[in-house]
């Protein structure tokens, strides 16, 4: 079938394109044309999603039957996609757990929790608006994947990648004294293939698309990173209160770390429906090892998408926290 990927040249979209090609689809991507080209054999369409005329002009009579949308960041983009693509057979949309009003900190009990309905342009409210706009146009042919932490090769957001490179350098490494906090993740390749399948099947409704609660801990993930990189790094736990007092920003300066009062519930997300409709759970070690293998050949990474700041603790701040510790 003819499958359109909105996005398709960066992280998750790149894997969606690969999955769609592997399943025999005729694939097109629609991007701004600034982050590289899709693989050979893929129709590369360009335009600004915020321009209502751009997508119809780019399609120019090429009528997609299926859509996987990985790139909706504005209300205008959602409205324009709904207007241009409301007749497709299946539409899988990558939303976020941030669409829920109460996440973080959560917990998330199934997919029936309240979502944002405000008019501001923050990330969560925009995703919730896009869900409503596209669902109105497509009905039960519209699936919204409320994603959490996505990892794997080609991840330029670079949270897991930062830990892999830092541990590979070895030495004493500052970590939060919360290594037992739970964490859940999904491999981008698993999510991508599943999104294509859901569009093919015309499955609709919201799905919490992350790994099962309790699949690992922050400490367990870092131990896998240390093992995969062959590192002799010495993890030095530092109390949360000290980290915060020193200006260390959770999730940003120490990627994947959340404050104690948030961590337990933020990762408590009911993924029963995801398991029922077949979202795979790849072993954490495989995701970590493949990400590390990709980083060995990736060279310098481009800036993170959507204006995100590069994650990771500055070396001078880590040195200050380590000073005087045995």
N, C-alpha and C positions, 0 to 999 in steps of 0.2 A: 504494500500500500504506500501511498504518498504520505510521508511523515515530516512535519515541520518542527524543528527545534528552535524555540525562541531563546537565543543564546547559542551555545554550541562550540565555542572555541576556547573556553577557559576550563574550569575544574569539572564540576558535575556535568555541565553541558557537553563537554568533550567526551565524557564516558557515555552519555546518552546517545550521541552520534555513533560511537563505536558499537553500542548495543543494537541500535536500530539497523545499522549496516549488517551486522552479524545475523540479524533475523530476516534479512532479505528485503528490507524496505527501500524505496526511493526516498532519499533524505535531502532536505534543504535546511539551511540555517538562516536565521534572520538576526543580524547583529549590526552594530555601528561600523564595523570594519576596522577597528583600531587595536584588536587584541589577537591578530593572526588569522590565518585562513583555516577552513575545515579540511579534512582529508580529501584526496583525489576521489572523484566520483560523487561528491556532495555539491549540490547547487548552493552557491554562496549568495545570499540576498542581503542587501545593506539598506539601512535607514534608521531613523530615530523613532523609537516606539511612542514617544510623546506627540508625534505629528500624526494626526488622524489619516492623512493621505499616504503616509510612507509605506505601510504594510500592503495595502491594496495595490499600490504602484509597483512595489517590488515583486509581488506575486505575479502580476501581469498575466493572469489567466491560468497560472499553475495552481490547481485547487487541492490543498492538502485534505486528506481524509482523517488524519490523526495529528495531534499536537502534544508536544511536551514543552512546558513553559518553565524555564529555569531562571529567567532574567527580569521578572516584573518588579520594578522598584518604585513606581509612582502610580498615583490614581489615574492619570491620563493614559498610561500604558495599559492598565487594566481595561479602561473603557474602550480604548481603540482595539484591543484584542477581542473583546466581547463583540464589538460591532463587525469586525472583519471575519471572525472565525466561529461564530455561533452555530454554524451548520455542520461542523465536523462530527465524525462518528464517535470520537473519544478524545478527551482533553485532560491531560494530567498536569497539574499545577504544583510547583514547589513553593509552599508557604513556609511557615515557621511556627514553632511552639510559642514564639513571641506574639502570635495572634491572640492567644488567651490573655484575658485581662489579668489573671492572677499568676502568670508565669513570666519570669521567676517571681516569688520563690516556689510556687506550686503548693502541693502536688497536683498532678493532672490525672483525674479519674475518668478515663475514657475520653470520647470526643465531644461530649455534650456540654462541656464547660462554657461559660460566657466568654465571648470574644469582644475585642474592642469595637466600639461603634462611634468613636469620636471623630472629629473632622481634622485633627492635626496630622502633620506629615511625618510623625515618628515611624520607625520601622514596623512595629507591631500593628498599629492602626492601619497603615497602608496595606499590609498583607491581609488583614481582616476585610478591608474594603474590597480588595481584589477578589477574595473568595466570594463575597456576596455578588459582586458585579458579574463575574464569570459564571457563577452558579445560576443566576437569573437567566442568562442567555442560553446556557447549555442543559440545565436541569440535571437529570440523573446520568448524563454522559460526562459529567464533570467530577473529577477526583482532585481533592486537595491534600497534598502530602505535607503535614505539619512536621517539618524536619527539626532535629536537634543538632548535635555535633556530628558533622560529616568529615571523614578522614579518607586518606588514600593518596596515590600518586597524582601529581599535577595540582596539589592543593597549595595555591599561592597565598591563602590566608595565613598559613604557616604556623599554626599553634603547635601541632604535633611536631612539625619539622624543626621548630626552634628547640624543643626539648631533645630531639635526636642529635642535632648538631652540638648543643651545649654538653650533653653527656658524653658524646664522642670525644670532645676536647679533654675530658678527664679532669682530675683535680677535685677540689672541694666545691660542691655545688649546693647553693641555698635551695631548700625545698620547704614548703609549709609544714608545720607540725600537724597536718591533717591528712596524712597519707592513707588513712583508712576511709576517707570519704568516698562514697560510691560515685561511679561515673558510667555513662552509657554512650555508645557511639554506633554509627552505621558507616560501612564502607561505601564510598561513592559508586563503585562498580556494581555493588549489589543494589543500591538504590536506583541507579540508572537503568539497569536491566528490568527491574521491577516496574519502574515508571512506564517504560515502553510496553511491557506486557499489560499493565492496567489500561493504557490507552487502547491497545488492541481489543481488549475484552469489553471496553466501555464501562468499566467499573466506576461507580460514582461515590460521592460522599467524602467526609474527612477521615484521615487516617494519621495517627501519631507515628511518624516514621523514624524511629530511633531504635537502638538496641534495647533488650529487655532490662528492666530495673535489676540492679545487682550484678550485671555481667562482669564487672571488674571494679577496682578501686583506683584512685589516683596513684597510690603507691605501687599497685600491681602493674599499672600501665608504664610507670617509670622504670620498674624493674625489667619489663620486657624491652623497653628502649635501651637500657644499659646492656642487656644481654645481646640484643640484635647488633648493636654497634661495636661489641667487643670491648666496652669501656671498663676502666678501673675506677671510675668516678666514685667519690665518697659523698654520699648524700648527707647534708647537714640540716636537720630540721630546725626551723626557727619559729618561735611562737607567733601565732596570728597577731596578737596585740603588738608585738615588736615590729612585725612587717608593716602593719597599718600605720604605726607611729612613724616609721621611716619613709612613708609615702609610697610604699609598694602597692600597686593597683591590682586587685584581684582580676583574673582572666586576661589582663593585658600585660603587666610586667612579669607575672608568673602565669603563663597560659594554663588554662584548664582548672585553676584553683578558684574556688568560690569560698566566701566567708562561711564560717561554721553554721551560723543561723540559717543560711540559705542552702547549703550543699545537700543536706539530707532530703529535703523536699523537692529541690529543683530536679534531681535525678530520679525522683519517684514518679514516673510517667507510665501510665497504663498503655501497653502496646498490644493488648489482646487482639484487636482487630487487624493490626499489621501482621501478626503471626497467622491469623485465620486466612488472610488473603495472600499469604505466601511471601512476605518480605523476608529475605534470607538474613541469617546472622553468621557472618564470616568470623573465624577465630581472630581474636585481637592480634595475636602474634603475626598472622599472615598480613593483616593490614599494616602493621608497624614495619615488618620486614620489607614489604613491597614499597612503602613510602621511603624507607631508607635507601633502597636500591635505586629508586628514581632520583633522590637527592644527590647521589653520587655522580650522576651524569647531567643533572639539570642546569648546572652553572648558576649564575646570579639570577635570583628570582625577580620577576617584575613586581612593582608595588602591589599590595593587596587590592582587591577590587572594591568598588563603591566607596572610595575615600577612606577605607579603614586604615588605622595606624599599624605599622609593623609591630608585631608583638615581641616581648622579651625584655628581660631585665638588663639595663646597662651594666657593663662590667665594673664600673667604678662603684655603683650602688651595691653590687654583690660583694665586692671587696670590702666595703665598709661594714656590711653585715657580718662578714666572716672574721673581721679583725678581732683579735682577743679570744676567739673560740678555740677550744682544744679539739 
